């Protein structure tokens, strides 16, 4: 990883760890398969009423199966493939503009010391997570 990209990724990790951001990447397909499967089995076993009951039970089961899979955002960021890291880097660099730094410590000091810049970087990071990764965001434990 290029030094500047590495600095940006570490900055994003620091900001998200500081705010205790956790994300869950959606597994909507798995939930939909569970709901459809139980509706189908309900229909086979009990006809039209079984479809309704199976769909309702399957929907609840699918929601339960796909919920609670939150990971700390720094972990998600470090697992991103290179093309997604490049996209995040581009999004954050658009916020930083022509900000110049020599190493991660200086970059962190520049961003963390400027409340407006920190807020803009955080907003860009969360926008990337919700739009590009279709992830749900939570704060704290």
N, CA, C and O atoms as CSV, one atom per row, in Angstrom:
chain,resi,resn,atom,element,x,y,z
A,1,UNK,N,N,0.849,-1.173,0.000
A,1,UNK,CA,C,0.000,0.000,0.000
A,1,UNK,C,C,0.893,1.233,0.000
A,1,UNK,O,O,1.870,1.293,0.746
A,2,UNK,N,N,0.565,2.206,-0.824
A,2,UNK,CA,C,1.330,3.442,-0.907
A,2,UNK,C,C,1.297,4.169,0.429
A,2,UNK,O,O,0.300,4.101,1.148
A,3,UNK,N,N,2.385,4.866,0.767
A,3,UNK,CA,C,2.428,5.537,2.072
A,3,UNK,C,C,1.269,6.502,2.316
A,3,UNK,O,O,0.711,6.520,3.413
A,4,UNK,N,N,0.894,7.303,1.318
A,4,UNK,CA,C,-0.203,8.255,1.528
A,4,UNK,C,C,-1.523,7.521,1.714
A,4,UNK,O,O,-2.334,7.914,2.553
A,5,UNK,N,N,-1.752,6.462,0.946
A,5,UNK,CA,C,-2.983,5.697,1.101
A,5,UNK,C,C,-3.004,5.020,2.470
A,5,UNK,O,O,-4.042,4.966,3.129
A,6,UNK,N,N,-1.857,4.510,2.887
A,6,UNK,CA,C,-1.754,3.880,4.201
A,6,UNK,C,C,-2.076,4.893,5.302
A,6,UNK,O,O,-2.768,4.566,6.266
A,7,UNK,N,N,-1.576,6.117,5.156
A,7,UNK,CA,C,-1.864,7.174,6.139
A,7,UNK,C,C,-3.370,7.454,6.209
A,7,UNK,O,O,-3.924,7.600,7.299
A,8,UNK,N,N,-4.026,7.527,5.058
A,8,UNK,CA,C,-5.466,7.805,5.011
A,8,UNK,C,C,-6.247,6.657,5.648
A,8,UNK,O,O,-7.184,6.894,6.410
A,9,UNK,N,N,-5.869,5.421,5.343
A,9,UNK,CA,C,-6.560,4.268,5.925
A,9,UNK,C,C,-6.390,4.252,7.448
A,9,UNK,O,O,-7.341,3.979,8.180
A,10,UNK,N,N,-5.184,4.545,7.914
A,10,UNK,CA,C,-4.949,4.579,9.364
A,10,UNK,C,C,-5.710,5.727,10.018
A,10,UNK,O,O,-6.223,5.582,11.128
A,11,UNK,N,N,-5.784,6.871,9.328
A,11,UNK,CA,C,-6.563,7.998,9.848
A,11,UNK,C,C,-8.035,7.598,9.996
A,11,UNK,O,O,-8.657,7.874,11.021
A,12,UNK,N,N,-8.586,6.947,8.971
A,12,UNK,CA,C,-9.984,6.499,9.032
A,12,UNK,C,C,-10.191,5.512,10.171
A,12,UNK,O,O,-11.210,5.555,10.861
A,13,UNK,N,N,-9.227,4.626,10.366
A,13,UNK,CA,C,-9.309,3.668,11.474
A,13,UNK,C,C,-9.279,4.391,12.821
A,13,UNK,O,O,-10.047,4.063,13.725
A,14,UNK,N,N,-8.387,5.378,12.949
A,14,UNK,CA,C,-8.284,6.134,14.199
A,14,UNK,C,C,-9.577,6.887,14.501
A,14,UNK,O,O,-10.068,6.863,15.630
A,15,UNK,N,N,-10.122,7.551,13.495
A,15,UNK,CA,C,-11.356,8.319,13.695
A,15,UNK,C,C,-12.503,7.390,14.092
A,15,UNK,O,O,-13.250,7.680,15.026
A,16,UNK,N,N,-12.636,6.285,13.384
A,16,UNK,CA,C,-13.749,5.374,13.680
A,16,UNK,C,C,-13.563,4.670,15.019
A,16,UNK,O,O,-14.545,4.407,15.713
A,17,UNK,N,N,-12.327,4.360,15.395
A,17,UNK,CA,C,-12.081,3.744,16.699
A,17,UNK,C,C,-12.368,4.744,17.813
A,17,UNK,O,O,-12.923,4.382,18.851
A,18,UNK,N,N,-11.987,6.004,17.596
A,18,UNK,CA,C,-12.227,7.053,18.580
A,18,UNK,C,C,-13.720,7.243,18.840
A,18,UNK,O,O,-14.129,7.515,19.969
A,19,UNK,N,N,-14.528,7.101,17.796
A,19,UNK,CA,C,-15.975,7.286,17.931
A,19,UNK,C,C,-16.706,5.962,18.154
A,19,UNK,O,O,-17.935,5.936,18.216
A,20,UNK,N,N,-15.958,4.866,18.275
A,20,UNK,CA,C,-16.505,3.527,18.494
A,20,UNK,C,C,-17.577,3.173,17.467
A,20,UNK,O,O,-18.678,2.752,17.820
A,21,UNK,N,N,-17.237,3.349,16.197
A,21,UNK,CA,C,-18.159,3.051,15.107
A,21,UNK,C,C,-18.089,1.560,14.794
A,21,UNK,O,O,-17.008,0.987,14.655
A,22,UNK,N,N,-19.261,0.947,14.688
A,22,UNK,CA,C,-19.361,-0.449,14.277
A,22,UNK,C,C,-20.301,-0.514,13.085
A,22,UNK,O,O,-21.253,0.260,12.988
A,23,UNK,N,N,-20.028,-1.443,12.181
A,23,UNK,CA,C,-20.865,-1.568,10.994
A,23,UNK,C,C,-21.237,-3.032,10.770
A,23,UNK,O,O,-20.541,-3.954,11.195
A,24,UNK,N,N,-22.350,-3.196,10.095
A,24,UNK,CA,C,-22.788,-4.520,9.672
A,24,UNK,C,C,-23.088,-4.452,8.189
A,24,UNK,O,O,-23.948,-3.686,7.756
A,25,UNK,N,N,-22.383,-5.248,7.418
A,25,UNK,CA,C,-22.647,-5.321,5.993
A,25,UNK,C,C,-23.914,-6.144,5.823
A,25,UNK,O,O,-24.048,-7.232,6.384
A,26,UNK,N,N,-24.826,-5.614,5.051
A,26,UNK,CA,C,-26.139,-6.234,4.906
A,26,UNK,C,C,-26.036,-7.602,4.238
A,26,UNK,O,O,-25.273,-7.794,3.292
A,27,UNK,N,N,-26.816,-8.541,4.749
A,27,UNK,CA,C,-26.936,-9.870,4.157
A,27,UNK,C,C,-28.388,-10.080,3.767
A,27,UNK,O,O,-29.021,-11.053,4.176
A,28,UNK,N,N,-28.906,-9.158,2.973
A,28,UNK,CA,C,-30.320,-9.172,2.609
A,28,UNK,C,C,-30.691,-10.414,1.812
A,28,UNK,O,O,-31.796,-10.936,1.958
A,29,UNK,N,N,-29.799,-10.881,0.989
A,29,UNK,CA,C,-30.103,-12.051,0.167
A,29,UNK,C,C,-30.372,-13.269,1.034
A,29,UNK,O,O,-31.317,-14.017,0.783
A,30,UNK,N,N,-29.551,-13.470,2.045
A,30,UNK,CA,C,-29.735,-14.614,2.940
A,30,UNK,C,C,-31.084,-14.513,3.647
A,30,UNK,O,O,-31.795,-15.512,3.757
A,31,UNK,N,N,-31.444,-13.332,4.122
A,31,UNK,CA,C,-32.733,-13.143,4.786
A,31,UNK,C,C,-33.898,-13.398,3.858
A,31,UNK,O,O,-34.901,-13.990,4.257
A,32,UNK,N,N,-33.767,-12.947,2.601
A,32,UNK,CA,C,-34.833,-13.152,1.621
A,32,UNK,C,C,-34.997,-14.630,1.290
A,32,UNK,O,O,-36.120,-15.107,1.122
A,33,UNK,N,N,-33.900,-15.350,1.196
A,33,UNK,CA,C,-33.973,-16.789,0.911
A,33,UNK,C,C,-34.669,-17.527,2.044
A,33,UNK,O,O,-35.485,-18.417,1.805
A,34,UNK,N,N,-34.346,-17.158,3.270
A,34,UNK,CA,C,-35.003,-17.794,4.425
A,34,UNK,C,C,-36.498,-17.496,4.404
A,34,UNK,O,O,-37.304,-18.404,4.610
A,35,UNK,N,N,-36.882,-16.257,4.161
A,35,UNK,CA,C,-38.305,-15.891,4.135
A,35,UNK,C,C,-39.038,-16.629,3.021
A,35,UNK,O,O,-40.127,-17.158,3.240
A,36,UNK,N,N,-38.454,-16.666,1.838
A,36,UNK,CA,C,-39.103,-17.352,0.718
A,36,UNK,C,C,-39.201,-18.850,0.960
A,36,UNK,O,O,-40.214,-19.472,0.643
A,37,UNK,N,N,-38.155,-19.423,1.518
A,37,UNK,CA,C,-38.156,-20.860,1.795
A,37,UNK,C,C,-39.221,-21.262,2.789
A,37,UNK,O,O,-39.905,-22.267,2.595
A,38,UNK,N,N,-39.372,-20.489,3.856
A,38,UNK,CA,C,-40.394,-20.834,4.847
A,38,UNK,C,C,-41.795,-20.592,4.306
A,38,UNK,O,O,-42.720,-21.326,4.653
A,39,UNK,N,N,-41.972,-19.584,3.469
A,39,UNK,CA,C,-43.280,-19.364,2.845
A,39,UNK,C,C,-43.615,-20.537,1.922
A,39,UNK,O,O,-44.761,-20.986,1.882
A,40,UNK,N,N,-42.631,-21.027,1.188
A,40,UNK,CA,C,-42.842,-22.160,0.297
A,40,UNK,C,C,-43.222,-23.410,1.090
A,40,UNK,O,O,-44.182,-24.102,0.750
A,41,UNK,N,N,-42.463,-23.691,2.145
A,41,UNK,CA,C,-42.761,-24.876,2.978
A,41,UNK,C,C,-44.123,-24.717,3.632
A,41,UNK,O,O,-44.886,-25.680,3.707
A,42,UNK,N,N,-44.440,-23.525,4.104
A,42,UNK,CA,C,-45.761,-23.284,4.695
A,42,UNK,C,C,-46.867,-23.519,3.690
A,42,UNK,O,O,-47.906,-24.082,4.035
A,43,UNK,N,N,-46.662,-23.098,2.454
A,43,UNK,CA,C,-47.654,-23.307,1.398
A,43,UNK,C,C,-47.846,-24.779,1.083
A,43,UNK,O,O,-48.970,-25.230,0.859
A,44,UNK,N,N,-46.767,-25.519,1.066
A,44,UNK,CA,C,-46.854,-26.967,0.795
A,44,UNK,C,C,-47.614,-27.672,1.930
A,44,UNK,O,O,-48.451,-28.542,1.686
A,45,UNK,N,N,-47.309,-27.282,3.156
A,45,UNK,CA,C,-47.904,-27.975,4.308
A,45,UNK,C,C,-49.325,-27.532,4.617
A,45,UNK,O,O,-50.148,-28.354,5.021
A,46,UNK,N,N,-49.633,-26.248,4.437
A,46,UNK,CA,C,-50.938,-25.770,4.894
A,46,UNK,C,C,-51.676,-24.906,3.872
A,46,UNK,O,O,-52.651,-24.246,4.230
A,47,UNK,N,N,-51.249,-24.892,2.634
A,47,UNK,CA,C,-51.968,-24.133,1.617
A,47,UNK,C,C,-51.772,-22.635,1.763
A,47,UNK,O,O,-50.736,-22.180,2.248
A,48,UNK,N,N,-52.797,-21.851,1.331
A,48,UNK,CA,C,-52.676,-20.383,1.356
A,48,UNK,C,C,-52.388,-19.813,2.743
A,48,UNK,O,O,-51.593,-18.884,2.879
A,49,UNK,N,N,-53.027,-20.363,3.766
A,49,UNK,CA,C,-52.755,-19.871,5.124
A,49,UNK,C,C,-51.306,-20.170,5.518
A,49,UNK,O,O,-50.671,-19.382,6.219
A,50,UNK,N,N,-50.797,-21.301,5.067
A,50,UNK,CA,C,-49.415,-21.672,5.361
A,50,UNK,C,C,-48.416,-20.736,4.709
A,50,UNK,O,O,-47.347,-20.475,5.262
A,51,UNK,N,N,-48.763,-20.226,3.521
A,51,UNK,CA,C,-47.885,-19.263,2.856
A,51,UNK,C,C,-47.769,-18.000,3.712
A,51,UNK,O,O,-46.677,-17.470,3.912
A,52,UNK,N,N,-48.919,-17.527,4.216
A,52,UNK,CA,C,-48.923,-16.315,5.045
A,52,UNK,C,C,-48.133,-16.531,6.328
A,52,UNK,O,O,-47.298,-15.707,6.701
A,53,UNK,N,N,-48.403,-17.641,6.997
A,53,UNK,CA,C,-47.705,-17.918,8.264
A,53,UNK,C,C,-46.219,-18.172,8.000
A,53,UNK,O,O,-45.363,-17.659,8.721
A,54,UNK,N,N,-45.916,-18.956,6.973
A,54,UNK,CA,C,-44.523,-19.244,6.650
A,54,UNK,C,C,-43.759,-17.992,6.258
A,54,UNK,O,O,-42.600,-17.824,6.637
A,55,UNK,N,N,-44.406,-17.105,5.495
A,55,UNK,CA,C,-43.759,-15.848,5.115
A,55,UNK,C,C,-43.478,-14.966,6.316
A,55,UNK,O,O,-42.413,-14.356,6.412
A,56,UNK,N,N,-44.441,-14.899,7.239
A,56,UNK,CA,C,-44.260,-14.077,8.441
A,56,UNK,C,C,-43.148,-14.640,9.322
A,56,UNK,O,O,-42.268,-13.913,9.782
A,57,UNK,N,N,-43.209,-15.950,9.544
A,57,UNK,CA,C,-42.183,-16.588,10.381
A,57,UNK,C,C,-40.814,-16.479,9.691
A,57,UNK,O,O,-39.808,-16.188,10.339
A,58,UNK,N,N,-40.787,-16.714,8.391
A,58,UNK,CA,C,-39.532,-16.625,7.645
A,58,UNK,C,C,-38.960,-15.226,7.645
A,58,UNK,O,O,-37.745,-15.052,7.740
A,59,UNK,N,N,-39.822,-14.222,7.539
A,59,UNK,CA,C,-39.356,-12.841,7.589
A,59,UNK,C,C,-38.707,-12.516,8.927
A,59,UNK,O,O,-37.654,-11.880,8.981
A,60,UNK,N,N,-39.343,-12.954,9.997
A,60,UNK,CA,C,-38.770,-12.733,11.334
A,60,UNK,C,C,-37.453,-13.496,11.508
A,60,UNK,O,O,-36.478,-12.967,12.043
A,61,UNK,N,N,-37.447,-14.749,11.044
A,61,UNK,CA,C,-36.239,-15.555,11.153
A,61,UNK,C,C,-35.106,-14.962,10.307
A,61,UNK,O,O,-33.957,-14.907,10.744
A,62,UNK,N,N,-35.448,-14.520,9.092
A,62,UNK,CA,C,-34.441,-13.895,8.233
A,62,UNK,C,C,-33.878,-12.629,8.850
A,62,UNK,O,O,-32.672,-12.390,8.786
A,63,UNK,N,N,-34.738,-11.816,9.446
A,63,UNK,CA,C,-34.275,-10.589,10.105
A,63,UNK,C,C,-33.369,-10.923,11.287
A,63,UNK,O,O,-32.352,-10.265,11.507
A,64,UNK,N,N,-33.744,-11.940,12.036
A,64,UNK,CA,C,-32.946,-12.341,13.197
A,64,UNK,C,C,-31.579,-12.865,12.762
A,64,UNK,O,O,-30.562,-12.544,13.377
A,65,UNK,N,N,-31.558,-13.667,11.707
A,65,UNK,CA,C,-30.299,-14.240,11.232
A,65,UNK,C,C,-29.327,-13.181,10.726
A,65,UNK,O,O,-28.113,-13.334,10.863
A,66,UNK,N,N,-29.849,-12.120,10.150
A,66,UNK,CA,C,-28.966,-11.114,9.553
A,66,UNK,C,C,-28.661,-9.951,10.479
A,66,UNK,O,O,-27.882,-9.071,10.111
A,67,UNK,N,N,-29.242,-9.917,11.658
A,67,UNK,CA,C,-28.991,-8.801,12.577
A,67,UNK,C,C,-27.843,-9.151,13.521
A,67,UNK,O,O,-27.474,-10.317,13.667
A,68,UNK,N,N,-27.297,-8.138,14.148
A,68,UNK,CA,C,-26.289,-8.336,15.179
A,68,UNK,C,C,-24.922,-8.750,14.653
A,68,UNK,O,O,-24.109,-9.262,15.423
A,69,UNK,N,N,-24.647,-8.552,13.400
A,69,UNK,CA,C,-23.361,-8.938,12.848
A,69,UNK,C,C,-22.480,-7.708,12.682
A,69,UNK,O,O,-21.951,-7.445,11.602
A,70,UNK,N,N,-22.334,-6.970,13.757
A,70,UNK,CA,C,-21.570,-5.724,13.718
A,70,UNK,C,C,-20.112,-5.999,14.069
A,70,UNK,O,O,-19.800,-6.763,14.983
A,71,UNK,N,N,-19.230,-5.347,13.308
A,71,UNK,CA,C,-17.796,-5.425,13.550
A,71,UNK,C,C,-17.288,-3.997,13.717
A,71,UNK,O,O,-17.881,-3.063,13.178
A,72,UNK,N,N,-16.196,-3.821,14.458
A,72,UNK,CA,C,-15.598,-2.484,14.539
A,72,UNK,C,C,-15.188,-2.019,13.140
A,72,UNK,O,O,-14.652,-2.796,12.350
A,73,UNK,N,N,-15.444,-0.756,12.849
A,73,UNK,CA,C,-15.136,-0.217,11.536
A,73,UNK,C,C,-13.664,-0.346,11.160
A,73,UNK,O,O,-13.370,-0.635,10.000
A,74,UNK,N,N,-12.718,-0.143,12.090
A,74,UNK,CA,C,-11.312,-0.330,11.687
A,74,UNK,C,C,-11.044,-1.734,11.123
A,74,UNK,O,O,-10.258,-1.885,10.189
A,75,UNK,N,N,-11.682,-2.739,11.677
A,75,UNK,CA,C,-11.513,-4.101,11.174
A,75,UNK,C,C,-12.045,-4.214,9.744
A,75,UNK,O,O,-11.399,-4.810,8.881
A,76,UNK,N,N,-13.217,-3.643,9.500
A,76,UNK,CA,C,-13.803,-3.670,8.156
A,76,UNK,C,C,-12.889,-2.939,7.171
A,76,UNK,O,O,-12.662,-3.416,6.059
A,77,UNK,N,N,-12.368,-1.783,7.581
A,77,UNK,CA,C,-11.519,-0.989,6.691
A,77,UNK,C,C,-10.239,-1.738,6.310
A,77,UNK,O,O,-9.810,-1.683,5.157
A,78,UNK,N,N,-9.637,-2.426,7.258
A,78,UNK,CA,C,-8.391,-3.131,6.967
A,78,UNK,C,C,-8.625,-4.376,6.110
A,78,UNK,O,O,-7.685,-4.901,5.514
A,79,UNK,N,N,-9.876,-4.852,6.044
A,79,UNK,CA,C,-10.208,-6.017,5.229
A,79,UNK,C,C,-10.667,-5.639,3.814
A,79,UNK,O,O,-10.931,-6.517,2.993
A,80,UNK,N,N,-10.761,-4.341,3.532
A,80,UNK,CA,C,-11.214,-3.910,2.210
A,80,UNK,C,C,-10.223,-4.335,1.131
A,80,UNK,O,O,-9.011,-4.263,1.335
A,81,UNK,N,N,-10.731,-4.776,-0.012
A,81,UNK,CA,C,-9.826,-5.068,-1.127
A,81,UNK,C,C,-9.222,-3.771,-1.671
A,81,UNK,O,O,-9.768,-2.692,-1.443
A,82,UNK,N,N,-8.106,-3.871,-2.382
A,82,UNK,CA,C,-7.402,-2.666,-2.856
A,82,UNK,C,C,-8.267,-1.689,-3.652
A,82,UNK,O,O,-8.112,-0.477,-3.498
A,83,UNK,N,N,-9.169,-2.179,-4.493
A,83,UNK,CA,C,-9.985,-1.252,-5.284
A,83,UNK,C,C,-10.926,-0.435,-4.401
A,83,UNK,O,O,-11.177,0.736,-4.684
A,84,UNK,N,N,-11.447,-1.038,-3.340
A,84,UNK,CA,C,-12.312,-0.290,-2.431
A,84,UNK,C,C,-11.493,0.654,-1.556
A,84,UNK,O,O,-11.959,1.746,-1.228
A,85,UNK,N,N,-10.282,0.253,-1.175
A,85,UNK,CA,C,-9.409,1.164,-0.438
A,85,UNK,C,C,-9.076,2.387,-1.291
A,85,UNK,O,O,-9.023,3.507,-0.784
A,86,UNK,N,N,-8.856,2.170,-2.568
A,86,UNK,CA,C,-8.557,3.283,-3.480
A,86,UNK,C,C,-9.743,4.239,-3.576
A,86,UNK,O,O,-9.551,5.454,-3.600
A,87,UNK,N,N,-10.954,3.711,-3.631
A,87,UNK,CA,C,-12.164,4.543,-3.692
A,87,UNK,C,C,-12.300,5.364,-2.414
A,87,UNK,O,O,-12.574,6.562,-2.471
A,88,UNK,N,N,-12.109,4.726,-1.266
A,88,UNK,CA,C,-12.175,5.448,0.010
A,88,UNK,C,C,-11.083,6.522,0.070
A,88,UNK,O,O,-11.334,7.651,0.493
A,89,UNK,N,N,-9.885,6.163,-0.352
A,89,UNK,CA,C,-8.781,7.126,-0.390
A,89,UNK,C,C,-9.157,8.340,-1.229
A,89,UNK,O,O,-8.921,9.477,-0.819
A,90,UNK,N,N,-9.736,8.107,-2.392
A,90,UNK,CA,C,-10.143,9.215,-3.276
A,90,UNK,C,C,-11.200,10.089,-2.618
A,90,UNK,O,O,-11.148,11.315,-2.714
A,91,UNK,N,N,-12.169,9.449,-1.943
A,91,UNK,CA,C,-13.223,10.207,-1.265
A,91,UNK,C,C,-12.654,11.080,-0.143
A,91,UNK,O,O,-13.053,12.235,0.010
A,92,UNK,N,N,-11.728,10.531,0.634
A,92,UNK,CA,C,-11.140,11.288,1.747
A,92,UNK,C,C,-10.220,12.387,1.208
A,92,UNK,O,O,-10.194,13.492,1.749
A,93,UNK,N,N,-9.471,12.090,0.152
A,93,UNK,CA,C,-8.585,13.109,-0.432
A,93,UNK,C,C,-9.392,14.269,-1.015
A,93,UNK,O,O,-8.915,15.404,-1.036
A,94,UNK,N,N,-10.598,13.997,-1.485
A,94,UNK,CA,C,-11.459,15.077,-1.978
A,94,UNK,C,C,-11.795,16.049,-0.850
A,94,UNK,O,O,-11.947,17.249,-1.081
A,95,UNK,N,N,-11.910,15.530,0.361
A,95,UNK,CA,C,-12.181,16.381,1.531
A,95,UNK,C,C,-10.908,17.112,1.957
A,95,UNK,O,O,-10.945,18.302,2.270
A,96,UNK,N,N,-9.786,16.398,1.968
A,96,UNK,CA,C,-8.537,16.992,2.447
A,96,UNK,C,C,-7.960,18.007,1.467
A,96,UNK,O,O,-7.182,18.881,1.849
A,97,UNK,N,N,-8.347,17.882,0.206
A,97,UNK,CA,C,-7.866,18.830,-0.796
A,97,UNK,C,C,-6.364,18.782,-0.939
A,97,UNK,O,O,-5.789,17.714,-1.152
A,98,UNK,N,N,-5.726,19.931,-0.823
A,98,UNK,CA,C,-4.275,19.993,-0.997
A,98,UNK,C,C,-3.535,20.015,0.340
A,98,UNK,O,O,-2.429,20.549,0.430
A,99,UNK,N,N,-4.135,19.445,1.365
A,99,UNK,CA,C,-3.483,19.344,2.673
A,99,UNK,C,C,-2.182,18.569,2.509
A,99,UNK,O,O,-2.156,17.519,1.868
A,100,UNK,N,N,-1.117,19.081,3.083
A,100,UNK,CA,C,0.193,18.452,2.941
A,100,UNK,C,C,0.631,17.917,4.299
A,100,UNK,O,O,0.511,18.609,5.311
A,101,UNK,N,N,1.144,16.677,4.324
A,101,UNK,CA,C,1.642,16.071,5.545
A,101,UNK,C,C,2.840,15.194,5.211
A,101,UNK,O,O,3.031,14.778,4.068
A,102,UNK,N,N,3.642,14.924,6.239
A,102,UNK,CA,C,4.843,14.114,6.023
A,102,UNK,C,C,4.681,12.684,6.513
A,102,UNK,O,O,5.280,11.766,5.952
A,103,UNK,N,N,3.873,12.483,7.560
A,103,UNK,CA,C,3.657,11.126,8.074
A,103,UNK,C,C,2.289,11.041,8.749
A,103,UNK,O,O,1.569,12.035,8.841
A,104,UNK,N,N,1.946,9.862,9.212
A,104,UNK,CA,C,0.634,9.633,9.813
A,104,UNK,C,C,0.415,10.513,11.047
A,104,UNK,O,O,-0.683,11.030,11.256
A,105,UNK,N,N,1.442,10.678,11.848
A,105,UNK,CA,C,1.304,11.491,13.064
A,105,UNK,C,C,0.927,12.933,12.719
A,105,UNK,O,O,0.067,13.526,13.371
A,106,UNK,N,N,1.562,13.487,11.708
A,106,UNK,CA,C,1.249,14.856,11.312
A,106,UNK,C,C,-0.159,14.937,10.717
A,106,UNK,O,O,-0.904,15.872,11.011
A,107,UNK,N,N,-0.523,13.968,9.886
A,107,UNK,CA,C,-1.871,13.951,9.305
A,107,UNK,C,C,-2.927,13.878,10.403
A,107,UNK,O,O,-3.913,14.614,10.370
A,108,UNK,N,N,-2.724,12.998,11.367
A,108,UNK,CA,C,-3.680,12.857,12.471
A,108,UNK,C,C,-3.782,14.157,13.262
A,108,UNK,O,O,-4.880,14.573,13.631
A,109,UNK,N,N,-2.654,14.798,13.521
A,109,UNK,CA,C,-2.664,16.063,14.265
A,109,UNK,C,C,-3.412,17.145,13.489
A,109,UNK,O,O,-4.186,17.907,14.069
A,110,UNK,N,N,-3.182,17.211,12.180
A,110,UNK,CA,C,-3.849,18.224,11.360
A,110,UNK,C,C,-5.365,18.013,11.330
A,110,UNK,O,O,-6.130,18.970,11.449
A,111,UNK,N,N,-5.790,16.776,11.173
A,111,UNK,CA,C,-7.224,16.492,11.067
A,111,UNK,C,C,-7.893,16.549,12.435
A,111,UNK,O,O,-8.935,17.187,12.587
A,112,UNK,N,N,-7.312,15.893,13.420
A,112,UNK,CA,C,-7.930,15.847,14.752
A,112,UNK,C,C,-7.934,17.224,15.423
A,112,UNK,O,O,-8.784,17.505,16.268
A,113,UNK,N,N,-6.986,18.074,15.047
A,113,UNK,CA,C,-6.915,19.414,15.625
A,113,UNK,C,C,-7.869,20.412,14.988
A,113,UNK,O,O,-8.004,21.534,15.477
A,114,UNK,N,N,-8.521,20.030,13.924
A,114,UNK,CA,C,-9.441,20.918,13.217
A,114,UNK,C,C,-10.825,20.263,13.239
A,114,UNK,O,O,-11.080,19.332,12.475
A,115,UNK,N,N,-11.710,20.739,14.101
A,115,UNK,CA,C,-13.024,20.106,14.294
A,115,UNK,C,C,-13.823,20.016,12.997
A,115,UNK,O,O,-14.475,19.007,12.731
A,116,UNK,N,N,-13.769,21.069,12.197
A,116,UNK,CA,C,-14.534,21.070,10.939
A,116,UNK,C,C,-13.983,20.023,9.971
A,116,UNK,O,O,-14.745,19.284,9.348
A,117,UNK,N,N,-12.677,19.964,9.850
A,117,UNK,CA,C,-12.051,18.992,8.955
A,117,UNK,C,C,-12.309,17.562,9.438
A,117,UNK,O,O,-12.591,16.671,8.637
A,118,UNK,N,N,-12.210,17.355,10.738
A,118,UNK,CA,C,-12.483,16.027,11.300
A,118,UNK,C,C,-13.922,15.611,10.999
A,118,UNK,O,O,-14.181,14.462,10.640
A,119,UNK,N,N,-14.852,16.548,11.148
A,119,UNK,CA,C,-16.258,16.251,10.876
A,119,UNK,C,C,-16.474,15.924,9.401
A,119,UNK,O,O,-17.253,15.031,9.069
A,120,UNK,N,N,-15.787,16.646,8.515
A,120,UNK,CA,C,-15.917,16.396,7.076
A,120,UNK,C,C,-15.328,15.029,6.690
A,120,UNK,O,O,-15.901,14.309,5.872
A,121,UNK,N,N,-14.194,14.686,7.281
A,121,UNK,CA,C,-13.582,13.379,7.013
A,121,UNK,C,C,-14.494,12.269,7.537
A,121,UNK,O,O,-14.696,11.258,6.865
A,122,UNK,N,N,-15.042,12.459,8.736
A,122,UNK,CA,C,-15.960,11.466,9.312
A,122,UNK,C,C,-17.193,11.303,8.426
A,122,UNK,O,O,-17.637,10.181,8.180
A,123,UNK,N,N,-17.740,12.403,7.953
A,123,UNK,CA,C,-18.917,12.341,7.079
A,123,UNK,C,C,-18.597,11.606,5.780
A,123,UNK,O,O,-19.405,10.805,5.309
A,124,UNK,N,N,-17.436,11.868,5.201
A,124,UNK,CA,C,-17.043,11.180,3.969
A,124,UNK,C,C,-16.853,9.693,4.216
A,124,UNK,O,O,-17.237,8.868,3.386
A,125,UNK,N,N,-16.268,9.349,5.344
A,125,UNK,CA,C,-16.056,7.943,5.706
A,125,UNK,C,C,-17.391,7.220,5.876
A,125,UNK,O,O,-17.585,6.132,5.335
A,126,UNK,N,N,-18.304,7.823,6.624
A,126,UNK,CA,C,-19.612,7.191,6.853
A,126,UNK,C,C,-20.428,7.128,5.569
A,126,UNK,O,O,-21.169,6.169,5.353
A,127,UNK,N,N,-20.299,8.135,4.721
A,127,UNK,CA,C,-20.977,8.106,3.435
A,127,UNK,C,C,-20.464,6.947,2.589
A,127,UNK,O,O,-21.248,6.236,1.960
A,128,UNK,N,N,-19.159,6.762,2.574
A,128,UNK,CA,C,-18.574,5.647,1.826
A,128,UNK,C,C,-19.102,4.311,2.359
A,128,UNK,O,O,-19.484,3.434,1.585
A,129,UNK,N,N,-19.119,4.166,3.674
A,129,UNK,CA,C,-19.540,2.903,4.296
A,129,UNK,C,C,-20.996,2.597,3.976
A,129,UNK,O,O,-21.329,1.459,3.644
A,130,UNK,N,N,-21.865,3.593,4.071
A,130,UNK,CA,C,-23.284,3.338,3.828
A,130,UNK,C,C,-23.616,3.185,2.352
A,130,UNK,O,O,-24.467,2.372,1.993
A,131,UNK,N,N,-22.955,3.953,1.492
A,131,UNK,CA,C,-23.285,3.899,0.062
A,131,UNK,C,C,-22.548,2.784,-0.679
A,131,UNK,O,O,-23.168,2.009,-1.407
A,132,UNK,N,N,-21.246,2.700,-0.500
A,132,UNK,CA,C,-20.444,1.735,-1.254
A,132,UNK,C,C,-20.534,0.320,-0.692
A,132,UNK,O,O,-20.530,-0.653,-1.447
A,133,UNK,N,N,-20.614,0.205,0.632
A,133,UNK,CA,C,-20.652,-1.120,1.245
A,133,UNK,C,C,-22.049,-1.537,1.676
A,133,UNK,O,O,-22.249,-2.661,2.137
A,134,UNK,N,N,-23.020,-0.634,1.530
A,134,UNK,CA,C,-24.399,-0.890,1.975
A,134,UNK,C,C,-24.421,-1.417,3.401
A,134,UNK,O,O,-25.085,-2.408,3.705
A,135,UNK,N,N,-23.696,-0.746,4.254
A,135,UNK,CA,C,-23.576,-1.190,5.641
A,135,UNK,C,C,-24.415,-0.326,6.576
A,135,UNK,O,O,-24.668,0.850,6.316
A,136,UNK,N,N,-24.830,-0.942,7.653
A,136,UNK,CA,C,-25.558,-0.248,8.711
A,136,UNK,C,C,-24.524,0.193,9.745
A,136,UNK,O,O,-23.610,-0.564,10.071
A,137,UNK,N,N,-24.663,1.409,10.259
A,137,UNK,CA,C,-23.684,1.985,11.168
A,137,UNK,C,C,-24.301,2.108,12.565
A,137,UNK,O,O,-25.458,2.496,12.723
A,138,UNK,N,N,-23.489,1.763,13.575
A,138,UNK,CA,C,-23.855,1.962,14.981
A,138,UNK,C,C,-22.675,2.576,15.707
A,138,UNK,O,O,-21.520,2.397,15.320
A,139,UNK,N,N,-22.991,3.310,16.778
A,139,UNK,CA,C,-21.961,3.935,17.595
A,139,UNK,C,C,-21.931,3.266,18.956
A,139,UNK,O,O,-22.971,2.880,19.489
A,140,UNK,N,N,-20.727,3.127,19.523
A,140,UNK,CA,C,-20.581,2.556,20.847
A,140,UNK,C,C,-20.846,1.067,20.865
A,140,UNK,O,O,-20.948,0.419,19.824
A,141,UNK,N,N,-20.956,0.533,22.087
A,141,UNK,CA,C,-21.205,-0.908,22.235
A,141,UNK,C,C,-22.633,-1.155,22.155
A,141,UNK,O,O,-23.068,-2.302,22.256
